[in-house]
Amino acid sequence: MTEPTEPTGSLSHLRVIDASRVLGGPYAGQILADHGADVIKVEPPAGDETRGWGPPFLEDTASYFLGVNRNKRGMALDLSKPAGQELLSRLLDDADVLIENFKTGTLDKWGLSHAEIERRFPRLIHCRVSGFGADGPMGGLPGYDAAIQASCGIMSVNGDKGGDGLRVGLPVVDLATGLNAVIGILMALAEREQSGRGQFVETALYDCGMSLLHPHLPNYYLSGKVAEPSGNAHPNISPYDTFATRTEPLFLAVGNNRQFATLCRVIGRPDLPGDPRFADNSDRNRNRDALKAELERAMRGHDCAELADELIQAGVPCGAVRPIDRVVDDAHTRHREMVVDIGAYRGTGSPIKLSRTPASYRRAPPGFAEHSREILQSLGVDPAEFPGAVPDVVPGAFPGGGKGG
């Protein structure tokens, strides 16, 4: 692998200590790293557990870990030992941001309470990702994405019409929490430019899960009606659903009368907008089953890919329901630089496009504790001064990790 290039980007002046594990915090750290921040991934002696969440594996590291730890330098610290806690403090001396998801009270036990962090590191932005926040009836309790999807109501609106609620097929709560963590960090950094002071940023999975319930919560606030699973159909818009064609399913996302008229013309049913059952969105919502039957009757004579292209070129938002391999191989995916290759590593590119300071891809995700010595040397620290704090690591080996190729 070629040597990594110097960090560039809008955040290249920042140093971030990413002491988080699993998904929400590491995802936030990767976003900052992609845009130039020097992100140091601090793992416990057993490693981030997602290194073992496979197969598939690249050497001894699971794809799950690889997906959210690009562009970081990696080290391991045993933070259960006073020497490890002292090394963490040394890392924070010149850091701008700390991201962590320790259990409530852990940092206090290590002598790094919120008040102590403010006193010792007054410019530090301290970001905590948690399940439910630190206080309240569920404060400090653990949370994983799927359990939060259940408890905050997301599962209750996802699934087939008339069926039981289902987990959304990706960790949407964890990802949203990571995004909100980045937003909070950047807000705090912007405010620091004025005040010179850091602050505490908290993003809780429960809060972020609730924030995703649009339009179901606004609908409930206004109508008092509790939403139920509706399949692919939108609760407020029609036609906004998956429709059968001669070949594959096509998703239509028709948001206004002009788009509806265009759709009907393209599929050979220009009469439908004149039907009083379908005159406007309210009418189409009330008669959505009849509308779906009329549209599918006409669309069954069309090839999905050809119809999708004709409709979107005509201004009707739509998309063929495609598997992941076709998405990766799509010409527009490549044009948007959404697939990243660094040696044997392949990852997903940044969706944030900046004109002068774009994201850059400098390092594959680190091997376990790969940069421990390099990082300590940059601090002027001899690991021998901190016995037991820096785990001995055999190059290329991950303790407890999987094996694969």
Sequence and secondary structure as in RCSB ss.txt:
>XXXX:A:sequence
MTEPTEPTGSLSHLRVIDASRVLGGPYAGQILADHGADVIKVEPPAGDETRGWGPPFLEDTASYFLGVNRNKRGM
ALDLSKPAGQELLSRLLDDADVLIENFKTGTLDKWGLSHAEIERRFPRLIHCRVSGFGADGPMGGLPGYDAAIQA
SCGIMSVNGDKGGDGLRVGLPVVDLATGLNAVIGILMALAEREQSGRGQFVETALYDCGMSLLHPHLPNYYLSGK
VAEPSGNAHPNISPYDTFATRTEPLFLAVGNNRQFATLCRVIGRPDLPGDPRFADNSDRNRNRDALKAELERAMR
GHDCAELADELIQAGVPCGAVRPIDRVVDDAHTRHREMVVDIGAYRGTGSPIKLSRTPASYRRAPPGFAEHSREI
LQSLGVDPAEFPGAVPDVVPGAFPGGGKGG
>XXXX:A:secstr
        STTTT EEEE   SSHHHHHHHHHHHTT EEEEEE TT  GGGGS SSEETTEEHHHHTT TTEEEE
E  TTSHHHHHHHHHHHHT SEEEE   TTHHHHTT  HHHHHHH TT EEEEEESS SSSTTTT    HHHHHH
HTTTGGG SSTTS     SS HHHHHHHHHHHHHHHHHHHHHHHH    EEEEEHHHHHHHT TTHHHHHHHH  
     TT  SS SSEEEE  SSS EEEE  SHHHHHHHHHHTT TTGGGSGGGSSHHHHHHTHHHHHHHHHHHHT
TS HHHHHHHHHHTT  EEE   HHHHHH HHHHHTT EEEETTEEEE  S   SSS          TTTTHHHH
HHHTT  GGGSTTTS    TT  TT     
